[in-house]
């Protein structure tokens, strides 16, 4: 056995997934995340891209 313990999580794969989520799957542009508030006061996060 080696002296160093092997990590159970792949940090580079997780970073790749985070970066992939920041671009639109249709056009490839960056996705803008905004907080919208409904008239009743409920807050929600929305991802805007491609004229949505």
N, C-alpha and C positions, 0 to 999 in steps of 0.2 A: 504494500500500500504506500501511496505517496504521503508526504508529510502534510499536504494541504487538503482540506476538505473541499469536495466539489459542491458548488452551489446548486440548489434545487430549482432556481429560477434563472431564466436566460434574460439578463438585463438588456442586452442588445436587441433581442427580439421584441421586448416590450417597448423599447424606445422607437423601433421601427413601426410598430402598430400605432403608437401615439402620433408620429409624424404623418402616417398615411391617413389618419382621420382628419387632418387639418386641410386636406385638399379635396375638391369636388371630384366625385367619381365620373361625372359626365363631361365636364369641360377641363378639369385639371387645375382650375384657379383656386386660390385660397378661399376658404369658407369663413364668412364673418359671423361671429356669434354675438347676438344682442339679447338683452333682457327686455321682454315686453310685459306690460301690465294691462290686464283686462279691465273693463269698467267696474267689475265687482271687486277689484283689488288683488286678484290672484296674479302672481308673478310666474313667468316661464321663460326659459332660455330657448332661443330660436336660432337655427343655423340658416343663414341667407346666402344663396348663390343661384346662378342661372335664372334670374328674374322671379324668384319665389317671393 
